[in-house]
Amino acid sequence: MANVLRWRRLGCRIFLTLAYAWVVSSAVTAYAQATWKPERTVEVVVFAAPGGGNDKSARVMHKIWQETKLVDVVVTNKVGGGGSLAYTYVSQKTGDAHHIAIAQAGLITNHITGRSPLHYSDLTPLSFVGSEPVALAVRADSPYKTLKDFVEQLKKDPASLSISVGSTRGAINHFTIARLAKAAGIDPRQLKILVFGGGAESVTNLLGGHIDAMVQAVNNAIPHHKAGKMRILGLSTPKRSPGLPDAPTFREQGYDVVMEGYTIFVGPKGMTPAQVAFWENVFQKTVQHAEWKKYLEFNSWEWGYRNAQETLAYLKKDHEQSKALLTEIGLAK
């Protein structure tokens, strides 16, 4: 009988030990799932060539993260397909929050135009970090001194002027010039639209005299406009930007064209709530940093922040609006 009791006590101890180990293990696992941080250097993928607007934005954030030690990252450029190459690359890193990408409207429009099979739902929205106006700019020595001059030439021959819209046909820059054309009674499908590797290449081609105009995020034009090498004919803002008081809006010149170019960050599908929360926290702190606010002010951006769920809702709305616009100009598939 005594032996039986001893075995029972031993069995009870073993059971309690195993149960305790299971509880501790479960608690550790639950904590790990509830909190996440990178275990190695994070790759931030930029869809445009070095020197372009998105590249500059990513590198300003990189600088902030280095100074604040928020996260260790490396910025890589994967140019091609109007952003599709970069987005597809990140989408293939399922569940790995060590790979994120900066993204803009091409994420939405490439799928609508049939340029890419990748849908925005194939990625995880992380945060919306700001919006910026679009500028129509020409060289300082261009014969087109005003927006009226430029539009009058397009009315005579829509294909007579070569216009770069950056790296993506059918995205925000293309929308802007298409809406301007429609407002002027011009068929936007007849415009001579060109794409390059990004804003930096558009600038190089414009300043080099290889194209007549560019329609780009305004930060690509600002330094050259201020240096007297370019002239901004119109901005897509509802009113003039305080940072560019001499740059007129399309609206004040009789064309009700108001467009917003947004910048967001996305990760691959399959990210855990803890991984998403980590990046939300990083971006929320980043957009409050003085260096980021200084960058926005210099480039005439609008400050803004949306978390992952709010960014997803924004993308859903943008998809609906973009599909309608692309259908209108004959680019939707």
PEWO-V113621 format. One record per backbone hydrogen bond with DSSP energy under -1.0 kcal/mol. CO is the residue of the C=O (numbers start at 0). NH is the residue of the N-H. If there is no record, write none. Layout:
# PEWO-V113621
CO/NH + CO/NH
This chain:
# PEWO-V113621
0/4 + 1/5 + 2/6 + 3/7 + 4/8 + 5/9 + 6/10 + 7/11 + 8/12 + 9/13 + 10/14 + 11/15 + 12/16 + 13/17 + 14/18 + 15/19 + 16/20 + 17/21 + 18/22 + 19/23 + 20/24 + 21/25 + 22/26 + 23/27 + 24/28 + 25/29 + 26/30 + 27/31 + 28/32 + 29/33 + 30/34 + 41/73 + 42/99 + 43/75 + 44/101 + 45/77 + 48/51 + 51/55 + 52/56 + 53/57 + 54/58 + 55/59 + 56/60 + 57/61 + 58/62 + 59/63 + 60/64 + 61/65 + 62/66 + 63/67 + 64/68 + 71/41 + 73/43 + 75/45 + 79/84 + 80/83 + 82/86 + 83/87 + 84/88 + 85/89 + 86/90 + 87/91 + 89/92 + 92/95 + 95/98 + 97/42 + 99/44 + 100/265 + 102/263 + 103/106 + 104/107 + 104/108 + 105/109 + 107/111 + 108/112 + 109/114 + 109/115 + 111/332 + 118/121 + 119/122 + 123/266 + 126/264 + 127/305 + 129/262 + 130/301 + 131/260 + 132/217 + 133/235 + 134/215 + 135/232 + 135/233 + 136/213 + 137/230 + 138/141 + 142/144 + 145/149 + 146/150 + 147/151 + 148/152 + 149/153 + 150/154 + 151/155 + 152/156 + 156/159 + 161/211 + 161/212 + 162/193 + 163/214 + 165/195 + 170/174 + 171/175 + 172/176 + 173/177 + 174/178 + 175/179 + 176/180 + 177/181 + 178/182 + 179/183 + 180/185 + 181/184 + 186/189 + 187/190 + 190/192 + 191/162 + 193/164 + 196/48 + 197/201 + 198/202 + 199/203 + 200/204 + 201/205 + 202/206 + 203/207 + 204/209 + 204/210 + 205/208 + 212/163 + 213/136 + 215/134 + 216/219 + 217/220 + 217/221 + 220/224 + 221/225 + 222/226 + 223/228 + 223/229 + 224/227 + 228/139 + 230/137 + 233/135 + 234/249 + 235/258 + 240/243 + 243/246 + 249/254 + 250/253 + 254/256 + 260/131 + 262/128 + 263/102 + 264/125 + 264/126 + 265/100 + 266/123 + 268/94 + 271/275 + 272/276 + 273/277 + 274/278 + 275/279 + 276/280 + 277/281 + 278/282 + 279/283 + 280/284 + 281/285 + 282/286 + 285/288 + 288/292 + 289/293 + 290/294 + 291/295 + 292/296 + 293/297 + 294/298 + 295/300 + 296/299 + 301/130 + 305/127 + 306/310 + 307/311 + 308/312 + 309/313 + 310/314 + 311/315 + 312/316 + 313/317 + 314/318 + 315/319 + 316/320 + 317/321 + 318/322 + 319/323 + 320/324 + 321/325 + 322/326 + 323/327 + 324/328 + 325/330 + 325/331 + 326/329
